[in-house]
Amino acid sequence: MLVDPGFSGHVSPAMADVLLAALRIVSIGVIADTGRQAPSRCDDPDDDYPVDAAMATGSMLVSRDDHANFSRVAGLHSGRPGTALRAAGLLE
């Protein structure tokens, strides 16, 4: 996402490094898969794992997937990349 041409003019390489470092720290708290089958939350089962990770860490789920309907997942804060960057004060 951060190297996408749409963001390269808005996010400096230094800021991209800061964001990636923060993501690494947050990802440490995500619980490893234990082999249990969680109930499906999304129309596409492939979308369940980022939803579960966001819910487990209290993070915002950032996605450019126009077909995913994350708004129907109760308690999940989600948005597109620009929305997330604005919420973090990194983009006007």
PASEBA-1860 file (N, C-alpha, C; in nm, 3 decimals):
! residues 92
1> MLVDPGFS> 0.081/-0.118/0.000/0.000/0.000/0.000/0.086/0.125/0.000 ~ 0.188/0.132/0.081/0.266/0.254/0.095/0.352/0.285/-0.026 ~ 0.377/0.185/-0.110/0.454/0.211/-0.232/0.363/0.230/-0.351 ~ 0.232/0.223/-0.330/0.134/0.245/-0.435/0.152/0.388/-0.489 ~ 0.148/0.407/-0.621/0.165/0.541/-0.677/0.067/0.644/-0.620 ~ -0.050/0.600/-0.581/-0.147/0.692/-0.525/-0.106/0.750/-0.390 ~ -0.014/0.683/-0.319/0.030/0.730/-0.188/0.172/0.783/-0.189 ~ 0.250/0.749/-0.290/0.392/0.785/-0.288/0.414/0.935/-0.275
9> GHVSPAMA> 0.321/1.017/-0.324/0.337/1.161/-0.309/0.291/1.213/-0.175 ~ 0.225/1.131/-0.095/0.170/1.174/0.032/0.243/1.117/0.153 ~ 0.307/1.004/0.135/0.375/0.938/0.247/0.524/0.928/0.213 ~ 0.605/0.994/0.294/0.749/0.992/0.270/0.806/0.855/0.303 ~ 0.921/0.821/0.247/0.984/0.693/0.282/1.010/0.682/0.433 ~ 1.045/0.792/0.498/1.069/0.788/0.642/0.939/0.757/0.718 ~ 0.829/0.819/0.677/0.701/0.792/0.742/0.656/0.649/0.715 ~ 0.682/0.598/0.594/0.649/0.459/0.562/0.724/0.365/0.656
17> DVLLAALR> 0.851/0.396/0.683/0.929/0.314/0.777/0.868/0.316/0.917 ~ 0.823/0.433/0.961/0.761/0.446/1.093/0.632/0.364/1.099 ~ 0.550/0.376/0.994/0.424/0.301/0.991/0.448/0.151/0.991 ~ 0.545/0.105/0.913/0.573/-0.039/0.908/0.628/-0.089/1.041 ~ 0.709/-0.008/1.107/0.760/-0.047/1.239/0.644/-0.060/1.339 ~ 0.549/0.033/1.332/0.432/0.026/1.420/0.350/-0.099/1.391 ~ 0.334/-0.131/1.264/0.260/-0.252/1.227/0.328/-0.377/1.280 ~ 0.461/-0.380/1.276/0.533/-0.496/1.328/0.508/-0.512/1.478
25> IVSIGVIA> 0.509/-0.401/1.550/0.486/-0.406/1.695/0.345/-0.457/1.724 ~ 0.246/-0.404/1.652/0.107/-0.445/1.673/0.088/-0.592/1.636 ~ 0.155/-0.636/1.529/0.134/-0.773/1.483/0.187/-0.876/1.582 ~ 0.276/-0.838/1.669/0.327/-0.930/1.770/0.214/-0.977/1.861 ~ 0.114/-0.891/1.881/0.003/-0.925/1.969/-0.102/-1.014/1.906 ~ -0.093/-1.039/1.777/-0.192/-1.124/1.711/-0.165/-1.269/1.748 ~ -0.267/-1.335/1.794/-0.254/-1.474/1.839/-0.236/-1.566/1.719 ~ -0.144/-1.658/1.729/-0.117/-1.754/1.621/-0.236/-1.846/1.601
33> DTGRQAPS> -0.250/-1.895/1.481/-0.358/-1.989/1.448/-0.337/-2.117/1.527 ~ -0.441/-2.158/1.598/-0.431/-2.280/1.680/-0.498/-2.399/1.613 ~ -0.543/-2.381/1.488/-0.608/-2.490/1.419/-0.757/-2.497/1.442 ~ -0.811/-2.412/1.529/-0.955/-2.409/1.551/-1.022/-2.333/1.438 ~ -1.138/-2.376/1.400/-1.213/-2.309/1.294/-1.303/-2.202/1.357 ~ -1.275/-2.077/1.328/-1.357/-1.967/1.379/-1.480/-1.951/1.291 ~ -1.586/-1.900/1.347/-1.704/-1.875/1.264/-1.674/-1.771/1.158 ~ -1.732/-1.788/1.042/-1.710/-1.694/0.932/-1.780/-1.562/0.963
41> RCDDPDDD> -1.710/-1.452/0.943/-1.768/-1.319/0.966/-1.797/-1.249/0.835 ~ -1.736/-1.294/0.726/-1.744/-1.223/0.599/-1.803/-1.312/0.490 ~ -1.852/-1.248/0.386/-1.903/-1.323/0.271/-1.794/-1.408/0.208 ~ -1.672/-1.354/0.203/-1.557/-1.427/0.150/-1.475/-1.478/0.268 ~ -1.467/-1.609/0.291/-1.391/-1.662/0.405/-1.246/-1.618/0.408 ~ -1.189/-1.581/0.292/-1.051/-1.533/0.290/-1.036/-1.397/0.359 ~ -1.147/-1.328/0.381/-1.142/-1.198/0.450/-1.152/-1.212/0.601 ~ -1.180/-1.332/0.651/-1.198/-1.350/0.796/-1.069/-1.325/0.875
49> YPVDAAMA> -0.955/-1.367/0.822/-0.832/-1.356/0.902/-0.793/-1.211/0.929 ~ -0.803/-1.115/0.832/-0.769/-0.978/0.871/-0.872/-0.919/0.968 ~ -0.998/-0.960/0.955/-1.100/-0.915/1.050/-1.065/-0.964/1.189 ~ -1.032/-1.092/1.201/-0.996/-1.149/1.332/-0.873/-1.080/1.390 ~ -0.773/-1.051/1.307/-0.652/-0.984/1.354/-0.684/-0.843/1.403 ~ -0.765/-0.770/1.328/-0.803/-0.635/1.369/-0.883/-0.637/1.500 ~ -0.975/-0.732/1.511/-1.056/-0.742/1.632/-0.970/-0.781/1.753 ~ -0.874/-0.870/1.733/-0.790/-0.916/1.844/-0.698/-0.806/1.896
57> TGSMLVSR> -0.659/-0.713/1.808/-0.566/-0.607/1.848/-0.633/-0.473/1.869 ~ -0.763/-0.464/1.841/-0.832/-0.335/1.852/-0.787/-0.237/1.746 ~ -0.740/-0.289/1.635/-0.688/-0.205/1.528/-0.796/-0.174/1.425 ~ -0.768/-0.075/1.343/-0.855/-0.045/1.230/-0.816/-0.136/1.115 ~ -0.915/-0.197/1.050/-0.889/-0.279/0.932/-0.888/-0.188/0.811 ~ -0.776/-0.184/0.743/-0.760/-0.099/0.625/-0.761/-0.188/0.502 ~ -0.849/-0.156/0.408/-0.862/-0.240/0.289/-0.903/-0.158/0.169 ~ -0.853/-0.198/0.053/-0.894/-0.138/-0.073/-0.993/-0.228/-0.146
65> DDHANFSR> -1.038/-0.333/-0.079/-1.130/-0.430/-0.138/-1.270/-0.371/-0.142 ~ -1.315/-0.332/-0.260/-1.446/-0.270/-0.275/-1.559/-0.372/-0.262 ~ -1.528/-0.500/-0.268/-1.632/-0.603/-0.261/-1.654/-0.656/-0.119 ~ -1.559/-0.630/-0.030/-1.574/-0.677/0.108/-1.672/-0.587/0.181 ~ -1.756/-0.648/0.261/-1.855/-0.574/0.337/-1.819/-0.581/0.485 ~ -1.712/-0.509/0.522/-1.664/-0.513/0.660/-1.757/-0.437/0.755 ~ -1.841/-0.350/0.703/-1.927/-0.269/0.789/-2.030/-0.354/0.863 ~ -2.057/-0.474/0.816/-2.156/-0.557/0.885/-2.097/-0.634/1.004
73> VAGLHSGR> -1.966/-0.624/1.025/-1.903/-0.692/1.138/-1.911/-0.599/1.259 ~ -1.991/-0.638/1.357/-2.012/-0.556/1.476/-1.882/-0.532/1.551 ~ -1.857/-0.408/1.586/-1.739/-0.373/1.665/-1.613/-0.353/1.585 ~ -1.618/-0.371/1.454/-1.498/-0.356/1.371/-1.493/-0.215/1.315 ~ -1.379/-0.149/1.334/-1.354/-0.018/1.275/-1.275/-0.042/1.147 ~ -1.332/-0.006/1.033/-1.264/-0.032/0.906/-1.272/0.090/0.816 ~ -1.184/0.093/0.718/-1.184/0.203/0.623/-1.082/0.180/0.513 ~ -1.086/0.267/0.415/-0.992/0.261/0.305/-0.860/0.325/0.348
81> PGTALRAA> -0.751/0.304/0.274/-0.621/0.357/0.316/-0.619/0.508/0.343 ~ -0.682/0.587/0.257/-0.684/0.732/0.279/-0.752/0.769/0.409 ~ -0.861/0.699/0.440/-0.934/0.723/0.565/-0.844/0.694/0.685 ~ -0.771/0.584/0.678/-0.682/0.547/0.789/-0.569/0.647/0.806 ~ -0.510/0.692/0.696/-0.400/0.788/0.705/-0.450/0.922/0.759 ~ -0.571/0.963/0.718/-0.628/1.087/0.772/-0.657/1.074/0.921 ~ -0.712/0.959/0.962/-0.744/0.936/1.103/-0.618/0.940/1.189 ~ -0.506/0.897/1.132/-0.378/0.898/1.205/-0.307/1.033/1.196
89> GLLE> -0.367/1.129/1.123/-0.307/1.261/1.108/-0.189/1.264/1.013 ~ -0.181/1.165/0.925/-0.068/1.156/0.832/-0.101/1.205/0.693 ~ -0.227/1.239/0.671/-0.271/1.283/0.539/-0.383/1.384/0.559 ~ -0.376/1.492/0.486/-0.481/1.595/0.498/-0.595/1.565/0.405
END
